[in-house]
Amino acid sequence: MSQAETPPPAVDPIPILQRLIRFRSVNPPGDERECAEYVAELLAGAGIESELLGPDPERPNLVARIPGRGEAPPLLLHAHSDVVPTGGQQWTHPPFDGLLIDGEVWGRGAIDMKGGLAMMLAALLTLHQRGEAPAGDVVLAVVPDEENGSRAGAGWLTAERPDLFEGIPYAIGEDGGAALTFRPDRRFHPVGVAEKRACWLRLTLRGRGGHASRQGWPDLAVHKLTDLLTALRDQRLPTHITPALDRMLAELSGAVDQELAAELTALRKGERSTVPYELLDVADAVYLDSLLRHTVNATVIRTSDKINMIPDEITVDLDGRILPGDFTVEDYIGELREVVGPEVEIELLLEGSRTPKAEPELSPFYERLVEILREADPEGVPLPVITPASTDARLFANLGMDCYGWLPMLLPAGSRYQDRMHDADERVPADAVRFGADCLYRLLGAHP
Ligand SMILES: [Zn+2]
């Protein structure tokens, strides 16, 4: 009897991640070129050709196409090579040394998202080393500038070179960093299925001005400001149970204690409209609250700079976020009016683009992602999530792809590693990244 040949071991993503972290691709300004060139070299070592392209030679996009077995449609893997700055932060270990200490890789980008890029690269190199081809063609896009508007990166690529992505139905990218600890002894695996979009507004409040030495008139703009801020504090916009959220609440209800499960079921059925903050860690509560409704936050307030003049005009800028789905800016402003009243002047400052498929159906592709997670971590709970902020997925979705945020990590249950994105001491357990590389390898080998 001949002994079965053992396949070559999987390529370890950790040395790749350490190298990636050592490129200071801090955005602004970006400087992603050396990082992109390193990825190109790494791929070339496995016989994979790639192209560097973009509007700025110092900030190239990298695109590679790896031929598949023709058993599945092509699949896009997209990752950003830039990271946010570290200025003003106190780090325990230097942020750009890529140190491996006690099983954790330290550095800016360890989670967001050089860890994810390392997973993708390791999965592709493992396929190559084992002499295997992916189920369908794989297009890898490593883009700059995600952290600062995406103009040099996915924005340029999707506008100028849509031909590179023709016929790709599905895309995998970052998950938007949902750290979920709904139960401290349970590990949750977020699968990003949709993103909220921005709707930035300026509200103007007017009233009678005058000399501040007198008792103010009854209709002061400052009083209207007080009313506005009080209303924003005390009232929430209505809940909308989107299909992804319904599924998320259903899966969560099955994985948490009975008391919380009952409340989540009530939310799902529309029998309650507020998140049970008293039963949740506040970070989880705030996160869940943001998936249930459009949100609004007053962020910039401008008024006179004269201490002895009563201002006759005050403006309040609102950072609003609209849920995925068919909701328009008009729908959003309509809901907001119920809170701020009919008289306030509202001006639209910025509207995030609405993607043609606002919420991918929980399709066979989604089910495959869940199946891989269940095989790889039988105790974990996969959850479809809506990303409260936006990533490059919105740009690729504009080309008609269903985009999923899927960078699986085997993190200790109850840990909050993802909370360190953009913050000091960003780090990731090495085994969490190896787990993700293995999940991606399984996906590339057999996807719908
Ligand atoms: Zn990111």
Residues whose N, C-alpha, C, O or C-beta is under 5 A from the ligand:
A	BS01	ZN	D112 M113 E174
